[in-house]
Amino acid sequence: MKKRIIKILALFFVLSFATPTELPAQCPMCKIGAESNLRNGGSAGNGLNTGILYMLALPYLLVGTIGFIWWKNRKQDVDELY
C-alpha cells in the first residue's frame, strides 16, 4: 500500500515538473483586454494573473489543511493504541 502511494506521489511530482513553466492562463477575450490595457499604461493584466493564481492556490491550501488536520488526529489515535 505504501509503495503504491509513493509511486503515485513520484509520478505527480515528475509530471508537475515536466510541464512548461509559462502557460497561457486566460481566455482570448481576457488576454486581448489585458494586453490592450497594459499597452495603454494600465495594470489590469497583472491583477487578472494574480486573481487566477489566487483561485488556483486556494483549493490546494484547503485540501492541504484538511489533510494535515486529519494526519495529526490520526497520529494521536495511533499513539493512544500503543
Biopython code that builds the backbone (N, CA, C, O; Angstrom):
import numpy as np
from Bio.PDB.StructureBuilder import StructureBuilder

atoms = [
    (1, "MET", "N", (0.821, -1.188, 0.000)),
    (1, "MET", "CA", (0.000, 0.000, 0.000)),
    (1, "MET", "C", (0.871, 1.260, 0.000)),
    (1, "MET", "O", (0.615, 2.205, -0.746)),
    (2, "LYS", "N", (1.910, 1.255, 0.856)),
    (2, "LYS", "CA", (2.781, 2.425, 0.922)),
    (2, "LYS", "C", (3.568, 2.608, -0.373)),
    (2, "LYS", "O", (3.801, 3.734, -0.813)),
    (3, "LYS", "N", (3.973, 1.497, -0.977)),
    (3, "LYS", "CA", (4.724, 1.587, -2.230)),
    (3, "LYS", "C", (3.861, 2.204, -3.325)),
    (3, "LYS", "O", (4.353, 2.973, -4.150)),
    (4, "ARG", "N", (2.581, 1.867, -3.330)),
    (4, "ARG", "CA", (1.676, 2.423, -4.337)),
    (4, "ARG", "C", (1.523, 3.931, -4.152)),
    (4, "ARG", "O", (1.540, 4.679, -5.129)),
    (5, "ILE", "N", (1.376, 4.377, -2.917)),
    (5, "ILE", "CA", (1.236, 5.805, -2.639)),
    (5, "ILE", "C", (2.517, 6.540, -3.029)),
    (5, "ILE", "O", (2.462, 7.632, -3.594)),
    (6, "ILE", "N", (3.656, 5.948, -2.732)),
    (6, "ILE", "CA", (4.934, 6.573, -3.091)),
    (6, "ILE", "C", (5.063, 6.679, -4.603)),
    (6, "ILE", "O", (5.541, 7.694, -5.110)),
    (7, "LYS", "N", (4.643, 5.644, -5.333)),
    (7, "LYS", "CA", (4.703, 5.688, -6.792)),
    (7, "LYS", "C", (3.782, 6.769, -7.358)),
    (7, "LYS", "O", (4.152, 7.471, -8.299)),
    (8, "ILE", "N", (2.601, 6.900, -6.793)),
    (8, "ILE", "CA", (1.663, 7.925, -7.260)),
    (8, "ILE", "C", (2.217, 9.315, -6.990)),
    (8, "ILE", "O", (2.141, 10.189, -7.854)),
    (9, "LEU", "N", (2.772, 9.533, -5.807)),
    (9, "LEU", "CA", (3.362, 10.833, -5.491)),
    (9, "LEU", "C", (4.556, 11.135, -6.384)),
    (9, "LEU", "O", (4.722, 12.268, -6.836)),
    (10, "ALA", "N", (5.377, 10.143, -6.639)),
    (10, "ALA", "CA", (6.537, 10.348, -7.522)),
    (10, "ALA", "C", (6.078, 10.702, -8.927)),
    (10, "ALA", "O", (6.653, 11.587, -9.561)),
    (11, "LEU", "N", (5.056, 10.028, -9.417)),
    (11, "LEU", "CA", (4.513, 10.335, -10.742)),
    (11, "LEU", "C", (3.951, 11.744, -10.788)),
    (11, "LEU", "O", (4.147, 12.459, -11.771)),
    (12, "PHE", "N", (3.259, 12.151, -9.740)),
    (12, "PHE", "CA", (2.716, 13.509, -9.662)),
    (12, "PHE", "C", (3.818, 14.553, -9.736)),
    (12, "PHE", "O", (3.702, 15.525, -10.483)),
    (13, "PHE", "N", (4.889, 14.364, -8.967)),
    (13, "PHE", "CA", (5.982, 15.326, -8.970)),
    (13, "PHE", "C", (6.715, 15.363, -10.306)),
    (13, "PHE", "O", (7.090, 16.436, -10.777)),
    (14, "VAL", "N", (6.919, 14.208, -10.912)),
    (14, "VAL", "CA", (7.577, 14.171, -12.221)),
    (14, "VAL", "C", (6.730, 14.907, -13.252)),
    (14, "VAL", "O", (7.256, 15.699, -14.035)),
    (15, "LEU", "N", (5.439, 14.655, -13.260)),
    (15, "LEU", "CA", (4.561, 15.321, -14.219)),
    (15, "LEU", "C", (4.447, 16.819, -13.942)),
    (15, "LEU", "O", (4.338, 17.611, -14.879)),
    (16, "SER", "N", (4.469, 17.214, -12.682)),
    (16, "SER", "CA", (4.359, 18.636, -12.374)),
    (16, "SER", "C", (5.623, 19.397, -12.786)),
    (16, "SER", "O", (5.547, 20.577, -13.128)),
    (17, "PHE", "N", (6.767, 18.742, -12.756)),
    (17, "PHE", "CA", (7.994, 19.412, -13.191)),
    (17, "PHE", "C", (8.213, 19.295, -14.701)),
    (17, "PHE", "O", (9.038, 20.017, -15.260)),
    (18, "ALA", "N", (7.496, 18.408, -15.354)),
    (18, "ALA", "CA", (7.647, 18.224, -16.792)),
    (18, "ALA", "C", (6.824, 19.225, -17.594)),
    (18, "ALA", "O", (7.024, 19.364, -18.800)),
    (19, "THR", "N", (5.901, 19.924, -16.937)),
    (19, "THR", "CA", (5.075, 20.894, -17.651)),
    (19, "THR", "C", (5.850, 22.182, -17.876)),
    (19, "THR", "O", (6.744, 22.507, -17.094)),
    (20, "PRO", "N", (5.528, 22.910, -18.916)),
    (20, "PRO", "CA", (6.204, 24.189, -19.160)),
    (20, "PRO", "C", (5.941, 25.168, -18.021)),
    (20, "PRO", "O", (4.894, 25.111, -17.376)),
    (21, "THR", "N", (6.888, 26.062, -17.778)),
    (21, "THR", "CA", (6.736, 26.997, -16.675)),
    (21, "THR", "C", (5.799, 28.148, -17.021)),
    (21, "THR", "O", (5.192, 28.732, -16.123)),
    (22, "GLU", "N", (5.671, 28.481, -18.280)),
    (22, "GLU", "CA", (4.801, 29.582, -18.663)),
    (22, "GLU", "C", (3.650, 29.032, -19.509)),
    (22, "GLU", "O", (3.853, 28.551, -20.624)),
    (23, "LEU", "N", (2.459, 29.113, -18.963)),
    (23, "LEU", "CA", (1.286, 28.599, -19.650)),
    (23, "LEU", "C", (0.283, 29.731, -19.860)),
    (23, "LEU", "O", (0.179, 30.619, -19.013)),
    (24, "PRO", "N", (-0.447, 29.719, -20.956)),
    (24, "PRO", "CA", (-1.493, 30.727, -21.120)),
    (24, "PRO", "C", (-2.622, 30.442, -20.136)),
    (24, "PRO", "O", (-3.180, 29.346, -20.121)),
    (25, "ALA", "N", (-2.949, 31.425, -19.324)),
    (25, "ALA", "CA", (-3.915, 31.193, -18.257)),
    (25, "ALA", "C", (-5.167, 32.046, -18.409)),
    (25, "ALA", "O", (-5.921, 32.198, -17.448)),
    (26, "GLN", "N", (-5.401, 32.597, -19.573)),
    (26, "GLN", "CA", (-6.559, 33.459, -19.750)),
    (26, "GLN", "C", (-7.291, 33.080, -21.029)),
    (26, "GLN", "O", (-6.703, 32.542, -21.968)),
    (27, "CYS", "N", (-8.571, 33.368, -21.042)),
    (27, "CYS", "CA", (-9.331, 33.167, -22.267)),
    (27, "CYS", "C", (-8.895, 34.232, -23.273)),
    (27, "CYS", "O", (-8.337, 35.253, -22.871)),
    (28, "PRO", "N", (-9.130, 34.028, -24.545)),
    (28, "PRO", "CA", (-8.687, 35.000, -25.551)),
    (28, "PRO", "C", (-9.228, 36.414, -25.319)),
    (28, "PRO", "O", (-8.508, 37.390, -25.531)),
    (29, "MET", "N", (-10.472, 36.533, -24.893)),
    (29, "MET", "CA", (-11.044, 37.869, -24.663)),
    (29, "MET", "C", (-10.361, 38.563, -23.484)),
    (29, "MET", "O", (-10.069, 39.757, -23.547)),
    (30, "CYS", "N", (-10.112, 37.829, -22.432)),
    (30, "CYS", "CA", (-9.426, 38.420, -21.274)),
    (30, "CYS", "C", (-8.006, 38.817, -21.658)),
    (30, "CYS", "O", (-7.518, 39.871, -21.252)),
    (31, "LYS", "N", (-7.345, 37.967, -22.442)),
    (31, "LYS", "CA", (-5.981, 38.250, -22.852)),
    (31, "LYS", "C", (-5.915, 39.520, -23.710)),
    (31, "LYS", "O", (-5.038, 40.361, -23.513)),
    (32, "ILE", "N", (-6.835, 39.652, -24.649)),
    (32, "ILE", "CA", (-6.857, 40.850, -25.501)),
    (32, "ILE", "C", (-7.117, 42.092, -24.663)),
    (32, "ILE", "O", (-6.467, 43.120, -24.853)),
    (33, "GLY", "N", (-8.066, 42.002, -23.736)),
    (33, "GLY", "CA", (-8.366, 43.144, -22.870)),
    (33, "GLY", "C", (-7.187, 43.522, -21.984)),
    (33, "GLY", "O", (-6.895, 44.705, -21.804)),
    (34, "ALA", "N", (-6.507, 42.521, -21.430)),
    (34, "ALA", "CA", (-5.365, 42.794, -20.556)),
    (34, "ALA", "C", (-4.199, 43.382, -21.344)),
    (34, "ALA", "O", (-3.548, 44.317, -20.877)),
    (35, "GLU", "N", (-3.925, 42.843, -22.540)),
    (35, "GLU", "CA", (-2.831, 43.374, -23.353)),
    (35, "GLU", "C", (-3.119, 44.797, -23.794)),
    (35, "GLU", "O", (-2.221, 45.639, -23.812)),
    (36, "SER", "N", (-4.357, 45.067, -24.147)),
    (36, "SER", "CA", (-4.734, 46.423, -24.545)),
    (36, "SER", "C", (-4.566, 47.380, -23.376)),
    (36, "SER", "O", (-4.073, 48.494, -23.550)),
    (37, "ASN", "N", (-4.969, 46.955, -22.199)),
    (37, "ASN", "CA", (-4.839, 47.800, -21.018)),
    (37, "ASN", "C", (-3.375, 48.054, -20.688)),
    (37, "ASN", "O", (-3.007, 49.175, -20.335)),
    (38, "LEU", "N", (-2.538, 47.033, -20.796)),
    (38, "LEU", "CA", (-1.112, 47.202, -20.497)),
    (38, "LEU", "C", (-0.438, 48.142, -21.501)),
    (38, "LEU", "O", (0.421, 48.942, -21.129)),
    (39, "ARG", "N", (-0.834, 48.041, -22.778)),
    (39, "ARG", "CA", (-0.254, 48.934, -23.787)),
    (39, "ARG", "C", (-0.604, 50.389, -23.515)),
    (39, "ARG", "O", (0.170, 51.286, -23.849)),
    (40, "ASN", "N", (-1.761, 50.630, -22.911)),
    (40, "ASN", "CA", (-2.198, 51.996, -22.625)),
    (40, "ASN", "C", (-1.740, 52.465, -21.247)),
    (40, "ASN", "O", (-2.184, 53.509, -20.769)),
    (41, "GLY", "N", (-0.867, 51.713, -20.614)),
    (41, "GLY", "CA", (-0.294, 52.133, -19.331)),
    (41, "GLY", "C", (-1.040, 51.629, -18.110)),
    (41, "GLY", "O", (-0.716, 52.038, -16.995)),
    (42, "GLY", "N", (-2.016, 50.767, -18.275)),
    (42, "GLY", "CA", (-2.773, 50.249, -17.142)),
    (42, "GLY", "C", (-2.094, 49.049, -16.505)),
    (42, "GLY", "O", (-1.041, 48.596, -16.956)),
    (43, "SER", "N", (-2.711, 48.546, -15.456)),
    (43, "SER", "CA", (-2.139, 47.374, -14.763)),
    (43, "SER", "C", (-3.190, 46.286, -14.541)),
    (43, "SER", "O", (-3.043, 45.472, -13.630)),
    (44, "ALA", "N", (-4.232, 46.256, -15.343)),
    (44, "ALA", "CA", (-5.293, 45.257, -15.171)),
    (44, "ALA", "C", (-4.789, 43.846, -15.447)),
    (44, "ALA", "O", (-5.265, 42.894, -14.828)),
    (45, "GLY", "N", (-3.838, 43.690, -16.360)),
    (45, "GLY", "CA", (-3.309, 42.360, -16.673)),
    (45, "GLY", "C", (-2.653, 41.706, -15.477)),
    (45, "GLY", "O", (-2.807, 40.505, -15.256)),
    (46, "ASN", "N", (-1.924, 42.491, -14.708)),
    (46, "ASN", "CA", (-1.287, 41.942, -13.507)),
    (46, "ASN", "C", (-2.338, 41.488, -12.501)),
    (46, "ASN", "O", (-2.172, 40.459, -11.845)),
    (47, "GLY", "N", (-3.414, 42.250, -12.379)),
    (47, "GLY", "CA", (-4.489, 41.878, -11.463)),
    (47, "GLY", "C", (-5.187, 40.601, -11.891)),
    (47, "GLY", "O", (-5.537, 39.772, -11.051)),
    (48, "LEU", "N", (-5.392, 40.435, -13.194)),
    (48, "LEU", "CA", (-6.009, 39.210, -13.695)),
    (48, "LEU", "C", (-5.146, 37.996, -13.394)),
    (48, "LEU", "O", (-5.655, 36.969, -12.944)),
    (49, "ASN", "N", (-3.868, 38.103, -13.633)),
    (49, "ASN", "CA", (-2.962, 36.976, -13.369)),
    (49, "ASN", "C", (-2.895, 36.655, -11.884)),
    (49, "ASN", "O", (-2.866, 35.484, -11.504)),
    (50, "THR", "N", (-2.869, 37.685, -11.040)),
    (50, "THR", "CA", (-2.846, 37.454, -9.600)),
    (50, "THR", "C", (-4.135, 36.765, -9.149)),
    (50, "THR", "O", (-4.097, 35.860, -8.316)),
    (51, "GLY", "N", (-5.260, 37.188, -9.693)),
    (51, "GLY", "CA", (-6.534, 36.565, -9.351)),
    (51, "GLY", "C", (-6.589, 35.110, -9.759)),
    (51, "GLY", "O", (-7.104, 34.267, -9.025)),
    (52, "ILE", "N", (-6.055, 34.818, -10.936)),
    (52, "ILE", "CA", (-6.040, 33.433, -11.419)),
    (52, "ILE", "C", (-5.164, 32.565, -10.505)),
    (52, "ILE", "O", (-5.548, 31.447, -10.160)),
    (53, "LEU", "N", (-4.012, 33.066, -10.119)),
    (53, "LEU", "CA", (-3.136, 32.307, -9.220)),
    (53, "LEU", "C", (-3.779, 32.106, -7.853)),
    (53, "LEU", "O", (-3.629, 31.049, -7.240)),
    (54, "TYR", "N", (-4.490, 33.115, -7.380)),
    (54, "TYR", "CA", (-5.191, 33.007, -6.093)),
    (54, "TYR", "C", (-6.249, 31.914, -6.164)),
    (54, "TYR", "O", (-6.350, 31.087, -5.258)),
    (55, "MET", "N", (-7.035, 31.906, -7.230)),
    (55, "MET", "CA", (-8.071, 30.879, -7.384)),
    (55, "MET", "C", (-7.453, 29.488, -7.557)),
    (55, "MET", "O", (-8.062, 28.493, -7.164)),
    (56, "LEU", "N", (-6.268, 29.409, -8.133)),
    (56, "LEU", "CA", (-5.596, 28.132, -8.304)),
    (56, "LEU", "C", (-5.071, 27.597, -6.976)),
    (56, "LEU", "O", (-5.142, 26.395, -6.720)),
    (57, "ALA", "N", (-4.550, 28.474, -6.136)),
    (57, "ALA", "CA", (-3.903, 28.045, -4.894)),
    (57, "ALA", "C", (-4.899, 27.708, -3.795)),
    (57, "ALA", "O", (-4.610, 26.861, -2.950)),
    (58, "LEU", "N", (-6.048, 28.338, -3.785)),
    (58, "LEU", "CA", (-6.990, 28.165, -2.678)),
    (58, "LEU", "C", (-7.443, 26.716, -2.474)),
    (58, "LEU", "O", (-7.428, 26.257, -1.331)),
    (59, "PRO", "N", (-7.840, 25.973, -3.498)),
    (59, "PRO", "CA", (-8.232, 24.575, -3.249)),
    (59, "PRO", "C", (-7.093, 23.722, -2.683)),
    (59, "PRO", "O", (-7.323, 22.857, -1.838)),
    (60, "TYR", "N", (-5.871, 23.967, -3.150)),
    (60, "TYR", "CA", (-4.737, 23.197, -2.630)),
    (60, "TYR", "C", (-4.489, 23.508, -1.154)),
    (60, "TYR", "O", (-4.174, 22.610, -0.372)),
    (61, "LEU", "N", (-4.630, 24.763, -0.778)),
    (61, "LEU", "CA", (-4.460, 25.130, 0.629)),
    (61, "LEU", "C", (-5.545, 24.495, 1.494)),
    (61, "LEU", "O", (-5.258, 24.005, 2.586)),
    (62, "LEU", "N", (-6.779, 24.500, 1.019)),
    (62, "LEU", "CA", (-7.867, 23.895, 1.790)),
    (62, "LEU", "C", (-7.668, 22.393, 1.954)),
    (62, "LEU", "O", (-7.785, 21.869, 3.061)),
    (63, "VAL", "N", (-7.372, 21.712, 0.879)),
    (63, "VAL", "CA", (-7.173, 20.259, 0.944)),
    (63, "VAL", "C", (-5.944, 19.939, 1.798)),
    (63, "VAL", "O", (-5.968, 18.988, 2.578)),
    (64, "GLY", "N", (-4.881, 20.717, 1.658)),
    (64, "GLY", "CA", (-3.685, 20.501, 2.469)),
    (64, "GLY", "C", (-3.954, 20.688, 3.950)),
    (64, "GLY", "O", (-3.467, 19.913, 4.773)),
    (65, "THR", "N", (-4.725, 21.710, 4.297)),
    (65, "THR", "CA", (-5.056, 21.963, 5.695)),
    (65, "THR", "C", (-5.902, 20.832, 6.265)),
    (65, "THR", "O", (-5.645, 20.351, 7.369)),
    (66, "ILE", "N", (-6.901, 20.413, 5.515)),
    (66, "ILE", "CA", (-7.754, 19.308, 5.973)),
    (66, "ILE", "C", (-6.931, 18.027, 6.114)),
    (66, "ILE", "O", (-7.103, 17.287, 7.083)),
    (67, "GLY", "N", (-6.042, 17.761, 5.161)),
    (67, "GLY", "CA", (-5.183, 16.581, 5.240)),
    (67, "GLY", "C", (-4.249, 16.628, 6.434)),
    (67, "GLY", "O", (-4.027, 15.610, 7.090)),
    (68, "PHE", "N", (-3.701, 17.798, 6.723)),
    (68, "PHE", "CA", (-2.795, 17.936, 7.868)),
    (68, "PHE", "C", (-3.542, 17.705, 9.179)),
    (68, "PHE", "O", (-3.050, 17.019, 10.074)),
    (69, "ILE", "N", (-4.740, 18.290, 9.279)),
    (69, "ILE", "CA", (-5.535, 18.096, 10.493)),
    (69, "ILE", "C", (-5.891, 16.619, 10.649)),
    (69, "ILE", "O", (-5.809, 16.078, 11.752)),
    (70, "TRP", "N", (-6.285, 15.965, 9.558)),
    (70, "TRP", "CA", (-6.603, 14.541, 9.608)),
    (70, "TRP", "C", (-5.377, 13.735, 10.038)),
    (70, "TRP", "O", (-5.480, 12.836, 10.872)),
    (71, "TRP", "N", (-4.215, 14.064, 9.462)),
    (71, "TRP", "CA", (-2.989, 13.340, 9.782)),
    (71, "TRP", "C", (-2.629, 13.489, 11.256)),
    (71, "TRP", "O", (-2.241, 12.516, 11.902)),
    (72, "LYS", "N", (-2.756, 14.718, 11.796)),
    (72, "LYS", "CA", (-2.424, 14.940, 13.215)),
    (72, "LYS", "C", (-3.375, 14.162, 14.114)),
    (72, "LYS", "O", (-2.941, 13.551, 15.091)),
    (73, "ASN", "N", (-4.671, 14.176, 13.795)),
    (73, "ASN", "CA", (-5.631, 13.437, 14.607)),
    (73, "ASN", "C", (-5.418, 11.939, 14.486)),
    (73, "ASN", "O", (-5.548, 11.217, 15.474)),
    (74, "ARG", "N", (-5.098, 11.468, 13.315)),
    (74, "ARG", "CA", (-4.843, 10.042, 13.093)),
    (74, "ARG", "C", (-3.594, 9.608, 13.866)),
    (74, "ARG", "O", (-3.558, 8.523, 14.447)),
    (75, "LYS", "N", (-2.579, 10.465, 13.864)),
    (75, "LYS", "CA", (-1.341, 10.164, 14.581)),
    (75, "LYS", "C", (-1.605, 10.062, 16.084)),
    (75, "LYS", "O", (-1.042, 9.196, 16.753)),
    (76, "GLN", "N", (-2.453, 10.938, 16.616)),
    (76, "GLN", "CA", (-2.781, 10.891, 18.040)),
    (76, "GLN", "C", (-3.558, 9.610, 18.373)),
    (76, "GLN", "O", (-3.327, 9.006, 19.421)),
    (77, "ASP", "N", (-4.474, 9.192, 17.494)),
    (77, "ASP", "CA", (-5.232, 7.961, 17.718)),
    (77, "ASP", "C", (-4.310, 6.748, 17.731)),
    (77, "ASP", "O", (-4.488, 5.850, 18.555)),
    (78, "VAL", "N", (-3.342, 6.707, 16.846)),
    (78, "VAL", "CA", (-2.400, 5.585, 16.781)),
    (78, "VAL", "C", (-1.515, 5.572, 18.024)),
    (78, "VAL", "O", (-1.231, 4.504, 18.566)),
    (79, "ASP", "N", (-1.077, 6.747, 18.483)),
    (79, "ASP", "CA", (-0.235, 6.813, 19.668)),
    (79, "ASP", "C", (-0.981, 6.332, 20.912)),
    (79, "ASP", "O", (-0.373, 5.757, 21.815)),
    (80, "GLU", "N", (-2.289, 6.563, 20.965)),
    (80, "GLU", "CA", (-3.065, 6.121, 22.124)),
    (80, "GLU", "C", (-3.202, 4.607, 22.168)),
    (80, "GLU", "O", (-3.360, 4.034, 23.246)),
    (81, "LEU", "N", (-3.143, 3.948, 21.012)),
    (81, "LEU", "CA", (-3.274, 2.499, 20.980)),
    (81, "LEU", "C", (-2.064, 1.795, 21.574)),
    (81, "LEU", "O", (-2.192, 0.689, 22.100)),
    (82, "TYR", "N", (-0.901, 2.413, 21.501)),
    (82, "TYR", "CA", (0.335, 1.749, 21.964)),
    (82, "TYR", "C", (0.749, 2.221, 23.295)),
    (82, "TYR", "O", (1.763, 1.765, 23.824)),
]
sb = StructureBuilder()
sb.init_structure("model")
sb.init_model(0)
sb.init_chain("A")
sb.init_seg("    ")
for serial, (resi, resn, name, xyz) in enumerate(atoms, 1):
    if name == "N":
        sb.init_residue(resn, " ", resi, " ")
    sb.init_atom(name, np.array(xyz, "f"), 0.0, 1.0, " ", f" {name:<3s}", serial, name[0])
structure = sb.get_structure()
